Amino acid sequence: MKILTLHSDYIIIEPKTKAIKDAEAIKKAKQEIKECLVVFTAVEKRDEKNPFTVVKKLVKEVKEIAEQVKSKKVVLYPYVHLSSDPSSPKTALQVLKDAEKELKEDFTVFRAPFGWYKAFTISCKGHPLSELSREFSVEEEKEEVSKALKAEKKLKSYWYIMTTEGKLHDVGKFDYKGHENLKKFAFYEKEKVRTVTQEPPHVKLMKKLELVDYEPASDLGNLRYYPKGRLIKSLLETYVTQRTIEYGGVEVETPIMYDMQHPTLSRYLNRFPARQYQIESDKRRFFLRFAACFGQFLMAHDATISYRNLPLKLFEMTRYSFRREQSGELTGLRRLRAFTMPDVHALCSDLKQAMNEYKIRFKLCLDIQKKIGLTKNDFELAVRVTKDFYKKNKEFVEWLVKTFGKPVLIEMWDERPFYFILKYELNYVDNLDKASALSTDQIDIENGERYDIKFTNKDGKQQHPLILHCSPTGAIERVIYALLEKAARNEKQGKTPMLPLWLSPTQVRLCTVSQDYNKFAEKLADEIFKNEIRVDIDDRAESIGRKVRDAEKEWIPYILVIGEKEAKGKKLIVRVREKGKQIEMTKEQLIKEIKEKTQGMPFKPLPLPREISKRPVFVG
């Protein structure tokens, strides 16, 4: 819809002749309205799909402008000439009538007769806000589904389990004894039922620990992060970035939105199985990225690249990526609509180089996950491959399985449905038996040519590279999900739930017996913090029992009670959560133990004030 508003001293309207057969009946031959906001309107064809919404938007715009110019009178004037694609007269009239009715609650409203050629005389006030135009679309948001996503639903897959000896077994005939989690994963993948019908345990934990929560002003796919959760997320982002750069990643930053009509991007969208968020700007339609591919590939297209530069590893920690996941699949941190994705692409000269690099990256991803706190025992590996690639490179697939060290799910296709010929995923199977992919890598044989990325080969000729698509951890949010689900599983099995020490928001808590020992605790905390250890002090006027219980509820790894004995002596009694018992140690021994366990991992200070008494409560 398009509108033009004129803040006027007056307008005189005089109907002359009918413009359409069903013109409205005229009550007054001529009318003059003084001190008014005149709103010339044109309802458009696209608005016919949702006239209710166009009324709401029209009323909202008129109210805002009328309040700005301080006008209590509104004149609705149908003016079809504002649009080259007008709606039917019936729709336009109904929109104006409904808008008139709603505006009358706050304004004195006049409506020029519909369906007439009219003469009018108007006097515009001439101040900066006296002439304003607005255009808004009320088309229902369409869910753009790529051809690849449609093809995925119809895709015929052959499912196998491959053992570490390289033998293939039909997924329904494999003996899963000792591999019960693999069985859950295999049938979850084969049945492709993604909808969640109950809340997974990590949702309760992310709230209880004051890490993450739903945002009432948004939807389930966009979350709020409290200080502790933001710290954990930041540490993970820092660590993955650090490891990827050490591997050789060249860090870049690219836009989050791209033109839907860009010829290269539109073709890629139809080869990637994901739903996009779309927005309009300057009469162009854009989509929000769901990976770093777009920006990195366009950057590579413009670069001058030699075979000596390959493999070229472009890396970005995408804050944020967006996927319009279906509402029934959204739950907690497992599946989101806005997420942080580390994305490192490697441009390779040929398949041999690509496969060699793939092996390096596979080991890198396993090691990164292990250092984070997730081992091979926490994952099930899926390898998705075309029959043609498998026949020609069977030993390569067997190497992946053997390196992983336990049986793996294989999905095989007769034809290549996507842009890649091989893909692996490390999948976490949670407490509801739902699987979520974390680390992944793909061998892409299309997009080097599609984006016209070129490098100069040894013979001095131009050539398109193959591209590896790797996320070293998958979405950062999913890593937190997996860690919390693992903790919930441990608790269910009678083990003590906890976060990895390097990610614990507080690593050491000093609980003073009384406030008389707060000064000593402050001095001790200073000494511990100098060694890059997050330490806080429970300085509240609470009983020591209450303080210790609260620390345990927060999963604090090391809890120290500070009283007269500790203040005068050198020994400290430390409650070690991981061991479930109290251990006597010196300050130096405590520091050494924590430093050894967190060696090589990034450090950030406390996300909240050191004194518990100064902290707000985010989840009460």
PyMOL commands that set and color helices and strands:
alter all, ss='L'
color gray80, all
select helices_A, chain A and resi 45-49+51-69+80-82+89-103+147-154+180-191+201-208+227-247+263-269+293-302+307-309+327-329+351-372+376-378+387-392+394-404+447-450+476-492+501-503+515-529+544-553+564-568+587-597+612-614
alter helices_A, ss='H'
color red, helices_A
select strands_A, chain A and resi 2-18+31-42+73-78+108-111+116-124+131-135+158-162+168-170+212-214+223-225+250-251+257-259+278-281+284-288+312-322+338-348+380-386+408-413+420-429+435-444+455-456+462-463+466-471+508-512+535-538+558-562+571-576+581-586
alter strands_A, ss='S'
color yellow, strands_A
deselect
rebuild
show_as cartoon
